[in-house]
Amino acid sequence: MLYWAAVFFVIAIIAAIFGFGGVAAGAASIAKILFFIFLILFLVSLVTGMFRRGKATL
C-alpha cells in the first residue's frame, strides 16, 4: 500500500510539473488517503504484535 501511495505521489508531482492541476490534485489526494490507511494499518499491526508476544508495555 505504501508503494501505491508513492506511485500516486510521483504521478502528482509529474502532473504538477506539466501543469495538469486537476490530475495533480486528484493523484495527491489519493496518495494522501493511501498513506494514512497504510499508517493506520501499520500501527494496528504493531499494537497487535506487541499484545501477541505479551510485551505490551504501553
A tleap script that builds the chain and sets N, CA, C and O, in Angstrom:
source leaprc.protein.ff14SB
mol = sequence {
  NMET LEU TYR TRP ALA ALA VAL PHE PHE VAL
  ILE ALA ILE ILE ALA ALA ILE PHE GLY PHE
  GLY GLY VAL ALA ALA GLY ALA ALA SER ILE
  ALA LYS ILE LEU PHE PHE ILE PHE LEU ILE
  LEU PHE LEU VAL SER LEU VAL THR GLY MET
  PHE ARG ARG GLY LYS ALA THR CLEU
}
set mol.1.N position { 0.821 -1.181 0.000 }
set mol.1.CA position { 0.000 0.000 0.000 }
set mol.1.C position { 0.870 1.251 0.000 }
set mol.1.O position { 0.534 2.250 -0.635 }
set mol.2.N position { 1.977 1.190 0.708 }
set mol.2.CA position { 2.886 2.332 0.711 }
set mol.2.C position { 3.475 2.537 -0.683 }
set mol.2.O position { 3.743 3.667 -1.090 }
set mol.3.N position { 3.673 1.439 -1.407 }
set mol.3.CA position { 4.172 1.530 -2.781 }
set mol.3.C position { 3.195 2.324 -3.654 }
set mol.3.O position { 3.607 3.196 -4.419 }
set mol.4.N position { 1.899 2.017 -3.534 }
set mol.4.CA position { 0.913 2.713 -4.350 }
set mol.4.C position { 0.790 4.171 -3.950 }
set mol.4.O position { 0.564 5.025 -4.808 }
set mol.5.N position { 0.933 4.476 -2.669 }
set mol.5.CA position { 0.922 5.873 -2.244 }
set mol.5.C position { 2.088 6.620 -2.874 }
set mol.5.O position { 1.934 7.762 -3.309 }
set mol.6.N position { 3.253 5.983 -2.927 }
set mol.6.CA position { 4.415 6.622 -3.545 }
set mol.6.C position { 4.209 6.788 -5.047 }
set mol.6.O position { 4.610 7.804 -5.615 }
set mol.7.N position { 3.591 5.806 -5.692 }
set mol.7.CA position { 3.321 5.903 -7.132 }
set mol.7.C position { 2.391 7.075 -7.428 }
set mol.7.O position { 2.652 7.856 -8.343 }
set mol.8.N position { 1.312 7.203 -6.665 }
set mol.8.CA position { 0.395 8.319 -6.892 }
set mol.8.C position { 1.041 9.658 -6.554 }
set mol.8.O position { 0.719 10.669 -7.178 }
set mol.9.N position { 1.940 9.683 -5.587 }
set mol.9.CA position { 2.664 10.912 -5.267 }
set mol.9.C position { 3.550 11.332 -6.433 }
set mol.9.O position { 3.605 12.511 -6.782 }
set mol.10.N position { 4.240 10.375 -7.031 }
set mol.10.CA position { 5.085 10.677 -8.193 }
set mol.10.C position { 4.231 11.142 -9.367 }
set mol.10.O position { 4.622 12.065 -10.082 }
set mol.11.N position { 3.085 10.527 -9.575 }
set mol.11.CA position { 2.178 10.959 -10.635 }
set mol.11.C position { 1.717 12.389 -10.383 }
set mol.11.O position { 1.620 13.186 -11.316 }
set mol.12.N position { 1.435 12.715 -9.133 }
set mol.12.CA position { 1.011 14.073 -8.793 }
set mol.12.C position { 2.126 15.082 -9.058 }
set mol.12.O position { 1.864 16.172 -9.567 }
set mol.13.N position { 3.357 14.731 -8.721 }
set mol.13.CA position { 4.484 15.626 -8.970 }
set mol.13.C position { 4.670 15.861 -10.465 }
set mol.13.O position { 4.843 16.997 -10.907 }
set mol.14.N position { 4.632 14.782 -11.234 }
set mol.14.CA position { 4.817 14.907 -12.685 }
set mol.14.C position { 3.673 15.708 -13.308 }
set mol.14.O position { 3.908 16.546 -14.179 }
set mol.15.N position { 2.450 15.459 -12.876 }
set mol.15.CA position { 1.309 16.196 -13.413 }
set mol.15.C position { 1.392 17.681 -13.045 }
set mol.15.O position { 1.023 18.542 -13.844 }
set mol.16.N position { 1.873 17.976 -11.846 }
set mol.16.CA position { 2.016 19.379 -11.444 }
set mol.16.C position { 3.089 20.077 -12.267 }
set mol.16.O position { 2.936 21.248 -12.612 }
set mol.17.N position { 4.162 19.381 -12.584 }
set mol.17.CA position { 5.228 19.967 -13.394 }
set mol.17.C position { 4.709 20.329 -14.783 }
set mol.17.O position { 5.049 21.382 -15.322 }
set mol.18.N position { 3.885 19.454 -15.362 }
set mol.18.CA position { 3.363 19.698 -16.700 }
set mol.18.C position { 2.118 20.578 -16.706 }
set mol.18.O position { 1.590 20.874 -17.778 }
set mol.19.N position { 1.639 21.000 -15.554 }
set mol.19.CA position { 0.533 21.943 -15.490 }
set mol.19.C position { -0.851 21.339 -15.448 }
set mol.19.O position { -1.834 22.055 -15.644 }
set mol.20.N position { -0.961 20.066 -15.202 }
set mol.20.CA position { -2.272 19.434 -15.089 }
set mol.20.C position { -2.717 19.512 -13.628 }
set mol.20.O position { -2.529 18.565 -12.865 }
set mol.21.N position { -3.305 20.638 -13.250 }
set mol.21.CA position { -3.671 20.868 -11.854 }
set mol.21.C position { -4.696 19.896 -11.318 }
set mol.21.O position { -4.580 19.436 -10.182 }
set mol.22.N position { -5.703 19.577 -12.122 }
set mol.22.CA position { -6.755 18.661 -11.662 }
set mol.22.C position { -6.235 17.258 -11.447 }
set mol.22.O position { -6.579 16.608 -10.460 }
set mol.23.N position { -5.413 16.789 -12.361 }
set mol.23.CA position { -4.829 15.450 -12.231 }
set mol.23.C position { -3.886 15.407 -11.034 }
set mol.23.O position { -3.860 14.433 -10.282 }
set mol.24.N position { -3.112 16.480 -10.871 }
set mol.24.CA position { -2.167 16.528 -9.755 }
set mol.24.C position { -2.900 16.524 -8.417 }
set mol.24.O position { -2.490 15.835 -7.483 }
set mol.25.N position { -3.971 17.282 -8.327 }
set mol.25.CA position { -4.733 17.329 -7.072 }
set mol.25.C position { -5.383 15.983 -6.780 }
set mol.25.O position { -5.399 15.533 -5.635 }
set mol.26.N position { -5.920 15.341 -7.815 }
set mol.26.CA position { -6.547 14.032 -7.626 }
set mol.26.C position { -5.547 12.976 -7.205 }
set mol.26.O position { -5.808 12.195 -6.290 }
set mol.27.N position { -4.406 12.949 -7.867 }
set mol.27.CA position { -3.389 11.953 -7.522 }
set mol.27.C position { -2.813 12.215 -6.130 }
set mol.27.O position { -2.518 11.279 -5.388 }
set mol.28.N position { -2.658 13.484 -5.785 }
set mol.28.CA position { -2.135 13.808 -4.459 }
set mol.28.C position { -3.115 13.412 -3.364 }
set mol.28.O position { -2.704 12.931 -2.308 }
set mol.29.N position { -4.402 13.610 -3.607 }
set mol.29.CA position { -5.382 13.219 -2.588 }
set mol.29.C position { -5.453 11.693 -2.447 }
set mol.29.O position { -5.608 11.183 -1.338 }
set mol.30.N position { -5.343 10.975 -3.548 }
set mol.30.CA position { -5.318 9.505 -3.472 }
set mol.30.C position { -4.082 9.045 -2.721 }
set mol.30.O position { -4.160 8.141 -1.890 }
set mol.31.N position { -2.938 9.662 -3.008 }
set mol.31.CA position { -1.697 9.302 -2.313 }
set mol.31.C position { -1.816 9.566 -0.817 }
set mol.31.O position { -1.352 8.768 -0.002 }
set mol.32.N position { -2.436 10.683 -0.460 }
set mol.32.CA position { -2.593 11.013 0.959 }
set mol.32.C position { -3.496 10.008 1.664 }
set mol.32.O position { -3.191 9.574 2.775 }
set mol.33.N position { -4.596 9.638 1.035 }
set mol.33.CA position { -5.519 8.664 1.618 }
set mol.33.C position { -4.837 7.311 1.790 }
set mol.33.O position { -4.949 6.686 2.845 }
set mol.34.N position { -4.125 6.856 0.748 }
set mol.34.CA position { -3.435 5.569 0.843 }
set mol.34.C position { -2.354 5.585 1.914 }
set mol.34.O position { -2.155 4.588 2.609 }
set mol.35.N position { -1.656 6.706 2.054 }
set mol.35.CA position { -0.624 6.789 3.073 }
set mol.35.C position { -1.219 6.696 4.473 }
set mol.35.O position { -0.674 6.006 5.333 }
set mol.36.N position { -2.333 7.386 4.706 }
set mol.36.CA position { -2.934 7.329 6.031 }
set mol.36.C position { -3.536 5.951 6.326 }
set mol.36.O position { -3.502 5.498 7.469 }
set mol.37.N position { -4.083 5.288 5.315 }
set mol.37.CA position { -4.564 3.922 5.517 }
set mol.37.C position { -3.395 3.005 5.868 }
set mol.37.O position { -3.496 2.173 6.770 }
set mol.38.N position { -2.277 3.166 5.142 }
set mol.38.CA position { -1.078 2.384 5.449 }
set mol.38.C position { -0.612 2.653 6.872 }
set mol.38.O position { -0.272 1.720 7.599 }
set mol.39.N position { -0.593 3.913 7.276 }
set mol.39.CA position { -0.128 4.275 8.617 }
set mol.39.C position { -1.015 3.662 9.698 }
set mol.39.O position { -0.512 3.152 10.699 }
set mol.40.N position { -2.318 3.710 9.500 }
set mol.40.CA position { -3.251 3.127 10.477 }
set mol.40.C position { -3.074 1.616 10.558 }
set mol.40.O position { -3.032 1.049 11.650 }
set mol.41.N position { -2.971 0.960 9.393 }
set mol.41.CA position { -2.788 -0.494 9.406 }
set mol.41.C position { -1.452 -0.890 10.023 }
set mol.41.O position { -1.360 -1.912 10.702 }
set mol.42.N position { -0.422 -0.091 9.792 }
set mol.42.CA position { 0.878 -0.363 10.404 }
set mol.42.C position { 0.805 -0.252 11.919 }
set mol.42.O position { 1.339 -1.105 12.627 }
set mol.43.N position { 0.158 0.779 12.421 }
set mol.43.CA position { 0.047 0.948 13.873 }
set mol.43.C position { -0.789 -0.160 14.505 }
set mol.43.O position { -0.452 -0.650 15.582 }
set mol.44.N position { -1.879 -0.559 13.844 }
set mol.44.CA position { -2.703 -1.658 14.355 }
set mol.44.C position { -1.892 -2.944 14.382 }
set mol.44.O position { -1.960 -3.704 15.348 }
set mol.45.N position { -1.126 -3.190 13.327 }
set mol.45.CA position { -0.283 -4.380 13.274 }
set mol.45.C position { 0.784 -4.359 14.362 }
set mol.45.O position { 1.082 -5.387 14.970 }
set mol.46.N position { 1.351 -3.199 14.600 }
set mol.46.CA position { 2.367 -3.061 15.635 }
set mol.46.C position { 1.795 -3.338 17.025 }
set mol.46.O position { 2.409 -4.042 17.826 }
set mol.47.N position { 0.624 -2.785 17.303 }
set mol.47.CA position { -0.001 -2.978 18.622 }
set mol.47.C position { -0.429 -4.428 18.812 }
set mol.47.O position { -0.212 -4.996 19.882 }
set mol.48.N position { -1.034 -5.040 17.789 }
set mol.48.CA position { -1.444 -6.430 17.944 }
set mol.48.C position { -0.241 -7.358 18.063 }
set mol.48.O position { -0.310 -8.371 18.757 }
set mol.49.N position { 0.849 -7.028 17.401 }
set mol.49.CA position { 2.067 -7.816 17.544 }
set mol.49.C position { 2.639 -7.733 18.944 }
set mol.49.O position { 3.172 -8.712 19.467 }
set mol.50.N position { 2.527 -6.556 19.551 }
set mol.50.CA position { 3.016 -6.398 20.924 }
set mol.50.C position { 2.160 -7.212 21.894 }
set mol.50.O position { 2.681 -7.810 22.836 }
set mol.51.N position { 0.851 -7.234 21.663 }
set mol.51.CA position { -0.023 -7.985 22.549 }
set mol.51.C position { 0.143 -9.490 22.365 }
set mol.51.O position { -0.027 -10.250 23.319 }
set mol.52.N position { 0.470 -9.926 21.159 }
set mol.52.CA position { 0.674 -11.351 20.927 }
set mol.52.C position { 1.921 -11.867 21.646 }
set mol.52.O position { 1.929 -12.981 22.170 }
set mol.53.N position { 2.927 -11.079 21.662 }
set mol.53.CA position { 4.171 -11.502 22.326 }
set mol.53.C position { 4.074 -11.381 23.840 }
set mol.53.O position { 4.886 -11.951 24.568 }
set mol.54.N position { 3.090 -10.646 24.304 }
set mol.54.CA position { 2.927 -10.480 25.745 }
set mol.54.C position { 3.809 -9.393 26.315 }
set mol.54.O position { 3.988 -9.313 27.530 }
set mol.55.N position { 4.356 -8.565 25.466 }
set mol.55.CA position { 5.221 -7.477 25.922 }
set mol.55.C position { 4.532 -6.135 25.745 }
set mol.55.O position { 5.156 -5.174 25.294 }
set mol.56.N position { 3.290 -6.057 26.083 }
set mol.56.CA position { 2.525 -4.829 25.927 }
set mol.56.C position { 2.838 -3.889 27.071 }
set mol.56.O position { 2.173 -3.925 28.107 }
set mol.57.N position { 3.822 -3.067 26.896 }
set mol.57.CA position { 4.210 -2.102 27.926 }
set mol.57.C position { 3.953 -0.705 27.383 }
set mol.57.O position { 4.891 0.053 27.135 }
set mol.58.N position { 2.692 -0.367 27.201 }
set mol.58.CA position { 2.343 0.944 26.669 }
set mol.58.C position { 2.246 1.955 27.752 }
set mol.58.O position { 1.959 3.121 27.484 }
savepdb mol mol.pdb
quit
